[in-house]
Amino acid sequence: MHRRQFLLNAIGLAASLGQALPVIAKTGWPAKPVRIVVPVAPGGSLDILARVVAQGLGTRLQQTVIVENMPGAGGNIAFGHVAKAPPDGYTLLLGWDSLIINPSLYPSVPYTLEQFAPITLAITSPQVLLVGPKLPVKSVKELVNAAKKAPEGLTLANAGNGSPGHLAAGLLQTHTGTKFIHVPYKGGAPAVADLLAGHLDALIVTLPAALQHVRTGKLTALAVTSAKRSTGAPGIPTMDEAGITGYELNSWQGFFAPAGTAEEIITRVNLAIVEVLRDRPVQDQLVDQGFEVAASSPDALANELARSAPRWSRLVRETGAKVD
């Protein structure tokens, strides 16, 4: 009921904001620095996006915008912090799928979905299945065969419990009849570092977190999880093309404010972030890093939540995903 009511509230709020004319907040906002809370460690795809947006947003708001990384508990620490923050426009959240996955995965979470107001669906991005120097395989089928033959199992890491990569790994196992050793991290960047160092066999992570290492040949990308190839990395096949028929999973990242934040502030932040993301050099940079730019209205983010929440809940049940 909490999820359903949140989605209804969010869509209603978004609709009203979509009809609003561009305005300047009458509250004097922003009169001090604005924080963007990121639920993972520095260096991952969420962190990359947050820092790109923070720079452009600060210029447009004529105020300092700070990125604060708050990893841990699958994002629940950051989500709970923002949910309880004053709704004054000075604390924003860059959230992703985990925000709606975690209520189905954890026994309890320190927030309800009604405590967030959508601002913009910023980007979408596939996950990517990777191997490092420890495992000399060149295709998904070779990885599956190696996993089935490994006496003690192969490690398959992700950016954390409740991350899209966590569910993507479960989906891979159910499609192929394999069993990997689940290794959750506190973000994509530390997981990528360990894969590069040879401490892991394989990793599923959001594409921008690893793309530079794929291009230099340090990591091997076996497949992306989206239905179509990535615009920024067209050389990587999809799971379907790699022989895993019917496998499709795409993730999103979007900005939120605490519920109750003044509509004129949300409207102003939405307009500013959309302007940042649609700036041609910024858009080209993000696409090159593996993002697909959405830069939407609040309504589009609310609709994405409504569309993806049942899918993630179903995947948790079907894959038997657990918190490790």
N, C-alpha and C positions, 0 to 999 in steps of 0.2 A: 504493500500500500504506500509506503514511503516513496519508493521509486516512481510509482505511477503518479502520485500527487505532485512530486517534484517536476516530472516531465510536463504535466498539464500546466503547472504554475509557470514553468520556464517558457513554454510556448506562448502562453498568454502575455507574459512580460515582453518576450521578443516581438510579438506582433505589435504591441503598443509602441515599442522603441522604433520599429521599422517605419512607423507612420510619423515619427517625430522629425522636425526640422533640425538641422545642425544648430546647436546652441552652445553657449559658453556657460559653464556652471556658475550659478549665482552665489555659490557658497564661498567663493574665493579659492576654490580648489584648482590646482594643487599649490599649497603654500609651503610644502616641505617635501622631501624626497619620497618617491613612490617605490614600493618593493614589489618585485615579481618573485613569488616563492616557487621553487622548482623541486619536485619530489624525488629527484635522483642526484647522484654525485656529479661533479663537474665533468664535462667532456663528452657526455652522451648527446643523443639527438635533441632531447628536451632542452638541455643546457645550451646547445648551439643555437636553437631557435630563440630561446629567451634572450640571449645576448645580442643577437641581431635585432630583435624587436626593441629591446631596452635602449639601444643606442638611438634608433630612429624616433622612438616614442619620447625620449628625453628632449630631443631637439624640437619636436612638435609641441610638447607641453611646456617647454622652457623651464624644465625642472629636472633634477637628478633622478634617474630611474636605476634602482639597484637590483641586481639578481642575487637572490639568497637561496643557496642549495640546502635542502633539508631532507636528506635521504633517510631511509629506514622504514621497516615494517611494511614493505610493498607500497610505499607512498602514503600510508595512513597517518604518519607523523605530520607531514606537510598538509594533507587534506584536513586533518583535525585542527591544525593551527589556523588555517585560513577560515574554516567554518566558524571558528569562535572569535575571529578578529573583528574589530569595530567596522561597521559598514560605512566607512568614511572615504573610501576610494584610495586609501594609502597602502592597502595590502591586496594584491592581486594574485591569482593562481594560474600557472600554466599547467593544466591538467591533461591527462590522456585517458586511454581506455580503462586503466586501473581504477579510476574514480567510480566507474559503474561495475567493474568486475569484482572488486573487493567485498561488497556486501554479500555476494554469492559464495565467496571463497573463504572468508574469515568468519569465525564464530560470532565476532562482534567488531564493529568499526567505530572510531571516535567521531563520527559525523553522520548526518543524514543528508540525502541529496537535496532536500528542500533548503539546505543552508547555503546553496550556491546560486548565483544569478549568472546566466550565460552572457558572454560579451562577443566572442567571435570564434568560429571554427577557423583556425589559422591554416593548418596543413593536414594532408593525409600522407601516409607513407607505408610501404610494405615492410614486413620483416624480411630478413635475409638469412638463409642457412649457410653457415660458414664452417670451414675447417682451417686449421693452422698447420704449422710445420710438423707437429707431432703425428698427424694422420695423413698419409699420402693417398688420398682418394680424390677423384676428379668429377664425380657425379653423385646425385642423390641415391641412385641404385647401388653404387659402390659403397656408400656410407651405410645404407641399410644392410647390405650383405656383411659388412665388417661388424656391425652391431650384433647381428645374429650369430656371428662366429666368435665374438669376444667372450672368453670364459667368465670374466669378472664384469663385463659390461663396459660401454663407452660413456664418457661424461658428455652431457649436453647442457650447456649453461644458458642463462637468460639474464635480463636486467633486473630481475627480482620477482618474488612471489606476487602474483596478480598482474604481472606485466603481460603485454600482448605476446611476447616471446614465450612466456610460460605456457600459455594456452596453445600457441602455435606448435610447441614441442609435443604437447599432449595430442594435438590433432595429427601430427606426423606419426606418432606411435599407433594411434587407432587406425590410421589408413594403411600402415605397413606391417602391423603385427610385431613391432619391435619394442624393446624396453631399454631406455637409456637411464643413466644415473642423473637425476635432476640436481643442478647446481645453481641456485639463485644468487645474484649479486645485489649490490645497492646502486645499480645503475649500469648502463651499457659500457661506459668507458673502462671501469676496472675489469669487467668481463673481457673486453677486447684486449686489454693489456695482458691478461693471463693467457688468452688464446695465443697471442703473439709470442709469449714467453715459453709456450709449449706445455703449460700446466693443464690444459683442457684438450679434449678431442674435438669438440664441435660447439657451436654457439648459434642461437637464434636471437637476433637483436634488430632494432630498427635500422634500416639501411644507412642513413646518414652517419650513424655512430662508427661505421666500419668502412665506408666506401673508399676513403683515401688509401687505406691499407690494401684493399682489393686492387686498386689501380696501380699500386707500386709492386704488386705481386707477392706481398708478405702474407696475405690471406687469400684463400680460394673461396669464391662465392659459388655455391652449388645451385641455388635457386632463390627467387623472391616469392613471397606468399600471395601476392596480388594476382588478379585474373589476367592483367595485362603487364607487360614489361614496364619497368620504370623509365620515365622520360630521361632522367639523368644517368641511367646505367642500362642502356638498351641491350648490352651484350650479355646480361645475366638472364637465363631462362626462367620462366615461371615454374611453379611446382607441377602444374599440369603438363607443361612441355617436357619436364624432367621425368615424367612417367607416373606421377602421383595424381591420378585422375580424380577430379571433383574437389581438389584441395584449393580453398580460397580463403584468405584472411587479410584484411587491410586494417590499419589502425589510424587513429586521428589524434591531433593535439589541438587544444583550444584554451582560450583565456576565460577566466571566471572572476567574479567579485563576490564577497560575502552577500548573502541575501539581505535585502533592505537598503543596499546602496542606492543613492539617489539616481533616478532615471537619467537626469541630465549628465551626471558623471559617467554612467555606463555608455550613454550615447557618444559622449566626447571621446572616451577611450576607444570605443569601437571604430569611430571614424578615423582616429589617429593610427590605430594598429592596421586597419585596412589600407590606409594610405601608405604606411611603411611597407607592407607586404606587396603592394601593387606597384611600388617604385621599380622600374625596369631593372636597374643594376642589382637591387636586392632580390627581386624575383629570379633573375638569372642565376644569382649566387645560390639561392636555396634549391632551385631545380638541379643545378650542377652537383649539389651535395646529396641529392636523392629524395628531396621533398617534392610533393605536388601541392602547389599553393592554392588554398581555398579562399581565404580573406573574405569571410562571409558576414552576414548579419547575425544578430543574436538568434533570430528565428532558425537559421540554418543549423546552428550548433544545437539548439533544442531538438530539432528534427533528427539530427545525427544521433543524439542520445536516445531518443525514442526508438529509432530504427535499430541501433546496435545493442541496446540493453538486453532484449530477449535473446539475441544471438549469443552474447557472451555468457549469459546465465545458462543457456542450453549447452554450450561448450564445456562449461565447468562440470555439469552433470555427465555429459557424454564421455569426456576424457578422464573423469575421476580425478581431476587436478586437486592436489593437496598443498597445504602450506608446509614447507620444509625449513 
